[in-house]
Amino acid sequence: MESVSEETSLSFERLDRPKGRPVRDKLASVRVTTDELKEFDTAAAVDGKLFGEWAREVLLREARTPRADALFTEIVATRMLLNFVLKPLACGQVMTAEEFSGVLASVRTGKHKAATDVMEQYAAAEPKER
């Protein structure tokens, strides 16, 4: 049997972890169906990533994304614009170009808060039991 010289040392430290990055020593798990796991594996493969790396990125992105994302904010802004413009028109009023510009400015400045408010309303609504 060969002996290992005292000068030879084995190191199991990962060499690809950037210096300064915290060690990932916690495990987060979730139960999924077989079909869901296949979907996750496929999505990870499409991105060219290992499942764990892909899942971590997706979870962090979702956790860090503000509740009112850009698309939802723009949908709320469209709703605001329609409400601010259609009500006066439905009541027979004529909107001037200056008034319309004011409505657009109001929508632009208020859409983020309005979208957050709408999301909070949905989050606060308790699911109804059957």
N, C-alpha and C positions, 0 to 999 in steps of 0.2 A: 504494500500500500504506500502511495506517495504521501509525503508530508508537505504541508504548505509552509513556506518559509515565513519567518516572523515579519519580514519586510512587506510581504503581500497582505494588503488589507482589502476587504470587500466593503463596498459602500452601496447601500440601497437607497440613498437619497435621490430624489427625482432631479434630473439635471435640466429639465425643460421648464421648471417653475421659475418665473421671473423673480429676481431678488426683490424683497420688499412686499410681495404679494402675500396676504395672510394665508395660512395653511387652511385648507378646506378639510375640517375634521368632524363636521356634523353631517348627519344623514337626514334627508327629508324624503318621506315615502308617501305613496298614494296607491290605493287599490284601483285597478282598471280591469276592463274586460279584455279578452284575447283580441277582439277586433280593434279596440282602442289602442292596445299596445302595438298592433300592426300598423295602425295609422301613424303613431308616434315614430316608430322605426322608419317608416317610409319618409316622413317629413324630415327626419334627421339625415337620412341618406341623401335626399334631394339637396339639402344644404351642405352635404359633404362632411358631416360631423358625426362624432360618436353620439350615441343616445344621451348619455349623461351630460355631455357638453351642451348639446342642443337643448335639453330640458332645462338646464340651469339658466341658459340665456333667455329662453322663453319665459320662465318664471320671474326672473329679475326684470325683464322688460315690462311684463304685466304689472309687477309690483311697483315699478317706478313710473309708469305711465299715469299722468293725471286722469282723474275719473272722466272728465269731459274731453275726449280726444278731438282732433281737428275736424274729422268728418261730422261727428255729432254736433260740434259747435257751429259748423256751417249750416247744418240742417235747422238748428234752432234759429240761426240768423235769418234764414229764408222765411221761417215761420214768423219771426218778428217783423220782417219787411212786409210780408203779406198783410199782417194784422194792422200795421201802421199805415199802409197805403189803401187797402181795400175798405176799411171802415169809413173813412171820409168820402171815398168814391161812392160807396153804397148809400150814403146819406145825401148824395147829390151835390157834394162839395167839389170844387175844382182845386186841384193841387198845383201850385206854381212850381217852377223849376227850383226856386230857392227853398221852398218847403220840402220838396223831394230830396234835395241835397242835404237838408237838415235831418231828414229821416235816415238817409244813408249813413251820415256821420253818427247818429244815435245808435244805429244798429252796429256799426263798426266798434264803437266804444263799449257797448253794453252786452255784446254777444257772449263773451267769456263768462261773465257773471250769470247771465241768464241760463247758459248751458249747465253751469255748475248747480244752479238752483233746481233745474229740471232733474238732473241726476240725483240730487239729494232727495227730491220728492219721491222718485222711484225707489231709492234705497230705503226710505223711511216707511214706505207702504208695506204693511205686513201681508204675507201671502194668506189668502183665504183658504180655510180648510173645507173639505167637502164632507 
